[in-house]
Amino acid sequence: MSTQLPTTFDPAEIEARWYSHWEENGLFRPERPDAEPFTLVNPPPNVTGSLHIGHALDNTLQDVVVRYERLRGKDALWVVGVDHAGIATQMVVERQLEERQDKRTNYSREEFVDKVWEWKEESGGTITRQLRRLGCSMDWSREQFTMDEHFSKAVLKVFVDLYNDGLIYRDKRLVNWDPALRTAISDLEVENREVNGHMWHFKYPLAGGETYTYIERDVDGNVTLEEERDYISIATTRPETMLGDGAVAVHPSDERYAPIVGKMCEIPVGPKADRRLIPIITDEYPDPDFGSGAVKITGAHDENDYGVAQRNGIPMYRLMDDVAAMRADGAPYAAESARAREIAAGANFNANEIDAMNLVPDEYRGLDRYEARKRVVADIDAEGLMIGVEDKRIMQPFGDRGGVVIEPMLTDQWYVNAEELAKKPIEAVKSGEIEIVPKTWEKTFFNWMENIQPWCVSRQLWWGHRIPAWYDEDGKAYVALTEAEAQAQAGDGIVLTQDSDVLDTWFSSALWPFATLGWPDKTDLVEKHYPNDLLISGFDILFFWDARMMMAGYYNMGEKPWDKLYLHGLVRAADGQKMSKSKGNVVDPLGLIDQYGADALRFFMAAMESQGRDIKMDEKRIEGYRNFATKLWNATRFCQSNGIGASETIAAPEAKLAANQWIIGEVAQTVTALEEAMADLRFDAAANTIYHFTWDRFCDWYLELIKPVFAGDADSPAAVETRAVAGWALDQILVMLHPFMPFITEELWSKQGDRPDYPLITAKWPVPQASISKDATDAIDWVIELTGNVRSAKNELGISPGAKLAAFIAQPSDLATRTIDRSSAAIERLARLTPVTVGEAPAGPAMHITAGGDVFVIPLEGVIDIDAERARLQKALEASKKEAKSLEGRLSNANFVERAKPEAVEKARADHAHHASEVERLTSALARLG
């Protein structure tokens, strides 16, 4: 028994009601213990996060897949949860404290962490509520959090296991230091921006006033400059780092400096009596053709210099503290400088000694790095040792969260041997054990994985998984799951202090595919749902997360984390630009849901998701999919008004009428095409398949074809059959469309019949099991083609769509003969052709219409003014030809294409395509007039 639908489709009311019903009744994870599993995990959003347009795309695609597999009868598990987001969450809570004129350091570590937990309970569920609004059918009963007790247990176990296997170690290496957050961050969290800067050129005087003959030559070896110098010239964009120089390097082939290689030069800053001397060395790194060809080596504050210092045993002196101010600790500069001169002259030294030394002159200590820069430049210039300064655009690294310039810094951190862990994932992708879709991403994957660097996993934060390492007074580390186990390793009476750092958030989220299932315990979920079947993620976290899950999966579980990795693109602004708050072009998905409904936004995301391409926002398209939902709503109301309700069969009903046989065949073809698209993860193809079937075949054609059936006896065999077939076909539409538009389809499903124990979300996927008469389906296809061509021709010639026209067919095919004989009423009503005469058409102007291989001649005498119409078409044709030619010339002009704004070029291309199409259409229309 169906329930009459309201006249107006109101998404908001429907969405809220149905989502609550699904969740409260446990329908996102129905009990299917014996069913084939299907598993995917949601990329855990930050607990601080709000739904943005990228989340909307990512989660829509996941929900389409999981609803599809659930309908196919699988035990579909979509794991949901949030990430503790160490840096982001600590920033949020610290800002709240600042608003109250408070700060983190006013609390103990434990007190501050308690405050973070309080914030999480009060405000940390924003994005999970928003995911519900999108319709995400996640298993909320098992919602995960990376700081949950069971998850933390897994994280610590992995750290200890890796350490015991020699795959985690502590080392002093150069890291990206964020002075705003006061922690190390990864390369992937650094944004390189081009900014205005300067290049300063300074003299480093040779020790003892020594001189040498400096000679420059041209490419032919002719001397272009020869002079006596008592210095070597270097250039730098960061003068403050000169204070930590360990050497000056030149290329081994650079003959200009051959006389002074191995000699000492003086850093031209600091008290004159205590200035440091550093050696002039050779290394392959300096480019003889860039600047002076001489490079100062500050290994503790520059990535390239770090490599030179490592290769040549040059000491690396750290200059700054955790906020990038010049260090104020250590012995006075005079003492430190004296010891540094001994080291430069060849005295033995150890790493701890070098780390403790502060070579910042006393007058610069405690200054911000940029204030120190000004002072250094001014002091060198005052002494006459600055050669010059030039304006220069330079690349600078910024922290993506802290927002300040990153300082390369030599610090002690924990590292994972990523090179070793990357071996099995690389082999898995090469062998096809793991499939990456689109395949074009494999090259990027291999390039990064095969050149992977040690993974710095320690962060200088309070919020997160604290590193399970304890140190004795000599700095020896004891790694264990608990302090008691560490104490047992150290022995009684040894005082231990736990490492204050926490683990990189990506370290814990790498365990997501199995730790969320209960690992390291041997749970039924782990047994059944690992490996997962699929991962869907943005390409931008391929290395942040996806690759690291591969490493963690093979290391901890001995096998891949999932069979297939699908990487989607970005959602861009309508003009193709990347969305950003600074540009003001960010789109709020919740606003779009409020305006058009979640179903319309979801369908847009799926229909526009073409493998390997970004999506351009197009609100008109979203509005169009809202109209699509309304079309389906009104079609269902039409069905209800004609007694068409829910079907009682999965298989197609028996059908004798051609229209009914035709729609059954169309359903079968659509099911097949949809399944093929979903198997290939072609979301656009899948969405457009069900869209065109629903709108074009069912709503526009089938419902029109069956209207005459209901004009007669409501209890006739034809009417009974048609109600059964139409109800069945509509049910199949609702099932196939449900993964894309879950809310409206569930509402229509419920209103079409009383089936409370058989909700759409867990219904059965279509299995038509029908034998179809090809004669019947061919006849309907023929009528549809004829009708479409007649309507198109009328439109071209300005003839009213409702005008009935006489038609002649001289040599009808067997199909045409049968169809005209049996379906003349449909031809008259749909194609508006009456009468249709088998025979030659009278002489005179006419248009020719085809259907299959048949040609209809439709006289136009008295229908339109032939001469006036020909003149109108000719004028429009000439205008479009002229415009198309002009646009073609503009687009073939390289200056226009390269220099014009991208949106202007895009518009020119679209206008050219429009006018080219118009030329074709108008030429065809003129040809019809003869």
N, C-alpha and C positions, 0 to 999 in steps of 0.2 A: 504494500500500500504506500503510494508516494505521498509526500507532503508538499502542498503547493508552494512554490518559491515566491518570495516578494518580487515586486516589479523591478526594484533597484538592487544592484549588486553593491554591497558595502563591505570592503575588505577588512576594515579595522575590527568590526564586531566579530566576524568569522574567525579571524586569525587568533585573537585572544582566547576565544572559546575553545577552538580545536586544539591549540597547543596545550592548554591546561588538561584537556581530556586525554590526549596522548600520553603526557607525562604522568598524570595521576594514575593511569591504568597500566603503566609499565609497558606501553606498546613500542617503545624505542628498542627494547630488548625482549621480545616475546620468548617464552620458554620453548626452545627447540633443541633439546639435548642431543638428539640423534641426527640433526640436520648438518649438512656440510657447512663448515665455518667460513665466514668472510670477515676479515678484520682490517681496519685501518685506524691510525691514530691521528688525532688532530694536532697540528703544530701548536704547542701550548702557548697561548698569548700571554704577555706579561700581566701579572696580577694588577699592575697599575693601569692597564690599557683600557681603551674605549674602541668600539667598533669603527674601523675606517674602511675605505672602499676596497683596499687590498684584502682585508679580512672577509668582506662580503663576497668577493670573487672566490677566494680560497675555500671558504666554508660552503658556499653554494655548490661548487663542483664536488666536494666531498659528500654533501648531502644527496646530491643527484645519484651518485654511485651507491651509497649505502641504502637509500630507499629502493633503488632498482634491484639490488641484490636481495633485500628483504622480501620484496614482492616475488622474487624467483624462489623463495622458500628457504633461503640460507639462514644460518644462525649468525646474523650480521651484528658485529660488535664495532661500534664507533667509540673509541676511547677519547674521553674529554678531560681536560684539566687545565690548570694555569701554572705558569713558571714563576718562581719567586723573584726573578728579575733583580739580582743583587744590587747593581748600581742604581737602576731606575727607582726601585722601592726605597732604598736608603735615601736617595735624593728627595723623594716626596716627603718622607717623614722628617728629614732635616729641615726642609723648607717650612713645614708646619711649625716646627720648634722655633725657627727664626721669626715667624710671624708673631710669636708670643715672647719675643726677645729672649729666647732660650737657645741652647745649642747642645749637640750630642755629647760633647766632652764634659758637660755638667753631670753626666750619668755614668754609671758603670756600664760595661759592655752588656751584662745581663739585663740591666734596667732598660737600656736602649732597645735591645732585641724584644723585650716584652712590649715596648711601645709600638714596635713594628707589627707584632702579632695583633695588638689591639686595632691598629689601623686596618690590617688585613681583614679582620672580622667585621669591621664597620663599613669599610669602603672598597674592599678588594674584589667585590663581585659584580662590578659594573659591566664588564664585557661578557660575562656569562649570561647575565640577564638580556643583554643585547643580542647575543647569539640565538636566544630563544625567539626573539622577535623576527629573526631572519628565517626561522622555521627549522633550525638544525636539530635533527633527530638523534642526538647523542645519548649515550647511556649515562644520564645524570646520577643514577643510583650509585655509580662507581666513580664519581668525579675525583680527580687526582690533583695533588699539589706537590710540587717538587720538594717542599720542606716537611711533608707528612712523615711520620715516624718510620713507616715501612720503606718509604722512598729514600729517606736519609740513611737508613741501614744499608740499602743497596749501594748508594753513592760511596759510603765509607769503605765498604767491602771491595769495591772496584779499585779505589785508590790504593788500599793495602795490597791487593793482589798484584796490581801493576808494579808497585814498589818492590815487592818480593821477587817479581820476575825481572827486575832490572829495567823496567820500561818507564818508570817515573824516577826522577832524580832532581836534586837541588843543584843549581848552578848560578854563577854570576855572569849574566849576559846583558846585552843592551835590550831595553824594552821601550815601548811607547808609554811614557809617563804622562798622565793627565793631572796637571797641577790643580785643576778645579776640584776634581774628585779625589785627588791624592791616592791614586792607585794606578797600577799597570793596566793597560788595555791591549786588546789584540790588534793586529794589522787590519782586520776586517772592520774594526770599530773606528777607524781613522778616515777622515775625509780630507783629501788633498785639494786645496783651493789655490788658485793663482791670485796673488795680491801684489800691491805696490810695495817695493822694498828698495834696498840699496846694496851696492857692492863696494866695500872699502878696500883700498890698496895700501899696504903698510910695508915698511922696511923692517926686516929682522937683522940687526947688525951682526957681523961676524965677530966671534970671540976675540978679545985682545986687539981689536982694531985692524985685524988682518984684511988684506985686499986681494983681489984676483982680477984677471982680465975677462970681462964679460963680452962675448962675441955673438952677434946674430947674423944669420946668413939667409939669402933668398933661396928659392927652390933650385937654382943652378949652382948653389954653393958660394956665391959672391958675398963678401962681407958687406952688410948694410949698417951695422952698428958695432963699434968697438970702444969700450971704455973701462976704466978702472973702477971697481965697486968694492965697497966695504960692507955690503949687505946683500941679502937675498930678498926678493920681493914676493909677497904672497897677497892673495885676495880672499876676502871672506864676507859673507852676508850676516855673520853672527860674531861680532868682535868680542862679546863677553866670554865666548868659549876659548879665546886665546889663553886665558888664565890657566887652562888645563892642558895646554899643548904638551905632547910628549916627544914630538919630532917634527921636522919638515921633510917632506918626501918629494923626489923628482924621479922622472922616468930614467931607467938605466941607459937609454939611447940618447938622452938629452945632453949634447956636448957642451952646452952653455954652462952647465953646472958641474961638469966633470972635475974641475980643479978643486971644488970645495966639498965633494962628497966625502963623508966621514968626518968632516970638521964640525965645530959647534957654532951655533948662532944664539943670539939673545932674544928672548921674548921682550918686546919693547914696551912693557907696562909694569907698574909696581915700583917700589922704592929702588932707586938706582943701585944702591949698595948691595941689595939682596936679589937682583934679577937673576932669573933662572937661565941656564944654558941648556939647549937641547940639540941633539945630533941632526945632521942632514943625511938622509938615507935615500936609497933607491927602492922603487917598487913599481910594479906594472900599472898601478891604479892611476897616477897622474897623467893627464893628457898634455903632451908638450905644446900642442897647438891651442890650448885653451888658457886664456889669461897669461900669467907669467910662466906657466908650466910647473910652478912649485906649489905644493899643497901643505898647509899645516895639518898635523894629525892630532885630533882630539878624540881619542878612542872611546871615552866615556860619554860622549854627547853627539855622536854622528855615526850613522850606520856604515857608511863607506870607510870612515876613519877606523871604526872598530875592527873591520877586516884587515886593514893595513897593520894596525897595532898587534893584532893576534899573530899575523904572519911573521912579524919582525921582532916580537918580544918587547914591544914598546909599552911602558907603564901607562895605565889609563886612570886618570885622576878625576874623581867625581867632584863637580863644582857646586851643585845646587841641592837644596833640601826638597821636601815633598811638596812645597807650594811654588817651586821654581824660583825661590829667592837664593841669593848667593850664600853659601854655607857660613855659619857663624861659630861652628864648633871647632875643636882641635887646638893644636898649639899655635902660638903666634907665627905670623907669616915668615919672619926671619929664620926661625928654627926649621920650619917645614921646607922653605926654599933651599936652605943649606943641605938638608938631607936629599932633596930632589936633585940637586946638582951632583951629589955623590952617586946617586943612582944613574943619572944620565952619563956619568963618566965611567960606569961599569960596575958599581958596587952591587952586591947581591941584595935582593929584596924579596918579600913574599906578598901574596895577594892581600892578606889581612892588613898589612902595614900600609900598602897603597890605598886600600879602601878607607883607612882611618885618616889619611893625610888630607889636610885642607890647604890647597895652594892659592886660595883667594887672598890677595893682599888685604891687610887689615882695614884699609879705608873703604873697601868695597863690600865687606862682609855684612850680611843682613839686607842688602839692597835687593829690590825686585830685579829680575834679569834684564828688563828693558831699561831701568834706571841705571843699572851697572853698565849696560851697553853705552849709554850716553856719556857716562863718566870716563869709560875706557877710551872712547873715540876722542873726547876732548883732551884727555891727558896725553895721548900719543900725538895728537895734532900740535899741542902746545910745545912738544919737544922737537917738532919738525920731522917726525918719522912717518907721517901720513903722506903718501904719494898723491892720493886723490880719492874721490868718491863719485860713483855714478848711480843714477836712478835705474832701477831694474825691476822687471816683473819676475817674481819668484814664486815657486810652489811652496806652500806651507801646510803642514799637517795639523788638522783640528780634530779634537775629540768629538764624536757624533753626539754625545750627551753633555759633556762638560762645556763644550762650545768654545774652549780656549785652545791656543796653540800647544800642541803636544811637544814635550821635551824628551828627546831620546836620552835615556838614563841607564847607567850601569848599576844594576841592582841584583840582589839575591832573590831568585824565584824558583818555583817548582815547575818542572818541564816533563811533558810526555814525549816519549820517542815516537813521534807521529810517523816518521819514515818507516819504521818497522810495522806499525799497525796499519799502514796504508797498503801494504803488499797484497793482502787477501782481497780487499775491495777492488783494487785495480784489476786483479786477475778475474774476479767475479764479473765485472762489467765487460772485460775483454772476451770472456768465454760465453757471455749471454746468460749467465746464472742470475744476474740482476740486469733488468732491462731499463734503460733510461729513455723516456719519451718526452719530447721529440729526440730522436737519435743525434741531432746536431749538437746537443749539449755534451756529448761524450768527449769531444776534442777538448773542450774547456775543462771538463772533469779530469782527464788524464794530465793535462798540462799542469794543473795545480797539484794533483796528488803525486805526480812523479817528481816534482820539485819542492815537496812540502818541507817546511822547517819545523824544528822542535816547537811543540805547543806549550806556551806559557799558561799554566792553569791556576796560578795563585793570584788573588786579588786582595788589595789592602783595604778590606771592608770589615764591618761587624756583622752585616746581615748576609747569611748564606751558610753553606756547609763548612764548618771550621775544619781546617786541614788536620788530620789525625796524626800529627807528629809532635813529639815532645823533645826538648833539648836539655842536656845537662849543662853545667857551668862552662864546659869547654866547647860548647856548641855542637856536640855530637847529637845526631838525630836518632830517635827511636820511633818507628812508625808502627802503629797498632790500632785495633778497633777501639780500644778503651785505654784510659790512663793506667788502669791496673795492669793491663797487658804490657804497656810500655814500661811501667815500673819494674815488672818482672824481668824484662829484657835488660834494664839498666842495673838492677840489683838494689838491695836494701840500702837505705841511707843516701842514695843519690837524689839530689833535689832536681826535679824536672819542671820545666815550664812549657806549656803548650804553644805551638805556633799560633800567632795572632791572626794570620791570614785566613781567608775563605777561598773556596774553589770557584773558578770561572763558572758562570751559570750554564754555559754550553757543555761543560763537563757532565753536569747532572742530567741535562735534557738529552744528552746522547744515549742515555739508558731508557728513554721513554718507551720504545716498543716492547720491552720485556719487564722493566721494573714496575710499570703500571699494571701488569698482570699478576704481580705478587712476588716476582723473583727478588731475592735469591731462594725463597721457599719454592718447593716443587708443587705448585698449585695446578688444579685442573685447567684453569684459564691459560697458564703458560703452556701446558701440554697441548691444548686444543688450538690456541690462537697465536702461537709463535711458530714459525715466522708469520708476520702480517702478510696480507695479500698485496697491499698497495699503499704508497705514500703519495699524497698530493701536496706540493709546496710551491712557493714562488721560487724562481731561479735565483733570487738574491740571497737565499739562505742555503744554497747548495753546499757551500763550504762551512758556513757557520754551524749547520745542524745535520744536513742530510749525509754528508761524507763522514761525519763523526759518528752518526748512528751506525753506519756500515762498519767502522772500526770497532765500535763497542759491541756490535752484534757478533762479529766473528770472534772477537777476543773472549767475550763472556759466555756466549751461547754456542760457539763453535759453528755457527751458520749465519746466513744472511738475515737481515732484519725484515725484509719484504721482497716480494718477487719483482715488483715494478715500481719505478719512481717517475711520477708525472710532474713536469716542471711547467708552470704556466707563466705568462708574462705579467706586465704591469698594467694597471688601469691608468690611462693618461687623460689629461684634460681634452676637451673637444678639439682643440687646435693641435693636439699631439704632444704638447709640452708635458714634462713630468710635473705631477702635482706637488705643491709645497706651500706651507703656510706663508712663507715670505712672498710668494707670487700671488697669494690670495685666490688660488684656483682649486682649493681642496673641496671635494664634494662629500657631504655627509650622507652616508647610506640610510641613516635613520630618518632624515628629512625626506628622502625619496620614498621610503616605506610609508611614511605618514601621508604622502601625496598620492602615490600610485598603488600602494600595497606591496607586501613582500613578494607575492607571486610574480608580479610584473618585473620587479628588480631582479629576482632570481632568473627568470626566463631570459632577460636581457644578458645577464652574465654568461649563461650557458650558450645562448645563441651566438654571442660574439666571441666566444673562446675558441679561436682557431690556433692549432698547435704552432708554437714558435712565433706568435705575433702578439704584440701588445693590444689592449682594448682601448678604443677612444670612447670617452663618455659621450652619450647622445641621449639627452632627456626625451627627445621626440620619439626615439625607439622605445624607451621605457613606457611612454604614454601609449604607443602603439600596442605594446603587449598588455597594457591595462585594457585597451579596447578589445584585444583578443579574448581576454577573460570575460569581458562583458558579452562578446559574441557567443561564447560557449554557454554563458548563463542564459541568454535569450533563446538559444537553440534548445536548451533543456526545458525552458518554460513552454516552448512550442510543443515539444514531445509530451510534456505533462498535459497540455490542453487537448491532446489527441489520444490520451489514454496510454501513452507509452511510459512504462515504468521499468523497474529493475529486472534484469534477466535472471533466470534460474539455472543457467547452464554456463559452463566454461567453454564447451565446444559450441560452434556456431549452430543455430537452429536450422531446421530444414527449410529450404527456400525454393520456390518455383518462379516467382516473378523476377524478371531480368534485373530490375533495379536492386532487389534484395540480394540476388546472387552477386551482382557487381560490388556492392558495398562489403559483402563478406570477403570477396577476393581482395579488395582494397585493404581491409583490415589485416589480412594474412601477409600481404606484401609490406605493409607498414611495420608489422611486428618484426619481420625478417630484417628490414632495413635498419630498424632501431637497434636490434640486437647486434648487428654487424658494426654499427657506429659505436655502440657502447663497448664492444670488445676491443675496438681500436682506440678507445678514449677520444673519439671525435665528438666532443660535446656540441659543437656547432651543427654538425650533420645530424646528430640525434635530435636536437631541439627543432631544427628546421623540418625534419621528417614528420614529427608529430604535429608541428604547427600547420604545415601545408595539408596534411591529411585532414586535420580537424576543420580548418577554415575552408579550404577549397573543396575537398571531396565530400565531406560529411555535411557541413553547414550550407555551402553554396549550391551543391549539386544534388546530393542524396535527398535532403529534406524537400527540395523543389520537386524532385522526381516522384516522391511518394505523396505529395499533397493531393493529387486527384484520387488516390485510393481512399482517403478519408472523407471525400466529398459525397460518397455513396453510402451504402449499407455498412454501418459500423461493425456489424457481426459477420460480414462476409468473410469467406476463407482468405481472400486477399488482404483484408484489413487485419485479421487475426495474425496472419503470417507476418505482415509488415510491422505490426506492433512488437512482435517477438524479436524480429531481426533488428529493428531500430533500437529497441531497448538494449539488446545485446551489443550492438555496435557502439552505442553511447557508453556503455559500461567499459568496453575495451579502450575507448578514448580516455576515460577517467583513470584507468589503471596505467596506461602508457604515459599519460601526461603527469601523473602524480609525482614522480621524482622531481619534476621541474616546477610544478605549481601545486604543492601539497594542500594548501588551504582550500582553494575553491573546489578542487576535485573531491576532497573529503566531504565538503558541504553538499555538493551535488549528489555524490554517492549516497549520502545519508537521506537526502530528500527524495531520491528516486524510489526508495523502497524501505520497508521495515526490516533492517538487518543489523540489529545492535551487537550481535555476537560475531559479526563479520565486517569489521571496519575496513575501509579501503587501505589503510596503511599496512595491513597484514593480509590483504587479499591475494589471490593467485594471479600470476602473470598470464597474459593471454596465450591460449593454445587453441587456435581456431579449429583444427582438425576437420576441415571442410573440403568437399570435392565441389569444384565450381564449373559451371557450364561456360566454356570459352565463347560459344555463340552469344550467350547472354551478356557477358562482360564486354565482348567486342562491340555489341550493338550499343550499349550505353556509352562506351568510350567514343563511338562514332557520333552519337548525338551531342556529346559534350564538346567534341572538337568542332562540329558544325556550328553549334551555338556560339562558342567562343569566337570563331572566325567571323560569324555574321555580326556579332556585337562590336568587334574590333573595326570591321569595315564601316559599319554605321557611324561609329565615333569619328573615323577618319574623314567621312564625307558630310558630317554634320547632320545626319539623319536621326530623328528622335528614336531613343532606344525602344519605345513601345510601339513604334510603327510596324504594322503587319505588311509583309511584302510577299508578292508572288514569286515562286522559284521554279525553275525548269532544270531537269537533269536528263540529258539525252541518252546516255549509256550507263545506267546504274549498275554497280557491282551486285553480286549476290547479297552481300551484307547490306547494301543500301536498299535493295528491293525488300528484303525481309524486314528491315527496321522501319522503312516508310510504311509498310503494310501494317506492322504491329504497333508502332509507336507514333502514329501521326499526331495524336493528341499532345504527346510530349514535345514533338518538334514544333507544333504550333504554339504551345504555351511558353517554351523555353527560347527557341530560336526565332519565334514570331514570324514563321514562314507559313503562309497559307494563301491559296492552295499550293501543294507541291505537285507539279505535273511531270510525268515521265514523257519526255519528248523534246523536240527542238524549241528553243526560245524564239519569240518574234524578233524581227530586226529592230535595231535601235540601240541607243546607249544602255549599257548594263554593267554590272560588276560581277566578277567571277569569284566564287567562294569554293574552297576545297574542304573535303572531309575524307581523310584517308586518301584513297586514289580517285575519289569521285569529285566531279566538278559541277557546281550549281551555277546557273546563269540567272541573275536577278535583274529584271528590267528596271530602269531608273526614270523612264519617260513619265513625267507628271509627278514624280516623287520629289525631285529637287530641280533647281534651275541649273542645268548642266554647265552652261557657259559661265554663269556667275561663280559656280563652285570651282570650275577649272581655273578661273582668274584668281580667286581667293587662294587656292592651293599653290598656284604658280608664284604669287607674290610672297607667300609665307616661305616657299622653298628657296627663292632667291635671297630672302633676308637671312635664313639660316645658313645657306651656303656662304654668304658674305661674312657672317659672324664666325663661322667655323674656320674659314681661311685666315681671318685676322688673328684668331686665337692660336691657330697652328703656327703662324709666323712668330707670334710672341713666345710660344713654348719652344720653338727651335732656336731662339736667341739665347745663347749661353749666358750672356750678361744678365738677362732677366731671371733665368732659372737659378743662377748662382747668387745673385745679389738681392733679389726681391725677398720680402718676408715669406716664410714658408706657407703661411695661410693664404697669401696672394697667389702663389704658384698653385696651391691646391685648388683654389677657386677657379683659376684659369683652366686647369685640367678638367674639373667637373663641368664647367660651362662648355668646353670644347666637346666633351663626351655627349652632353645634352643636345647640342646643335648638330653633331654628326648623326645622332639617332633621329633627330627631326628630319634631316635631309633624307634619310632612308625611309622614314614613315611617309613623308609627303610625296616622295617619288613613287612609292607604292600606291598611294591614294590616287595620284594622277593616272597611273597605269590602269587602275580600275575603271576610270571614266572612258578609257579607250581613246 
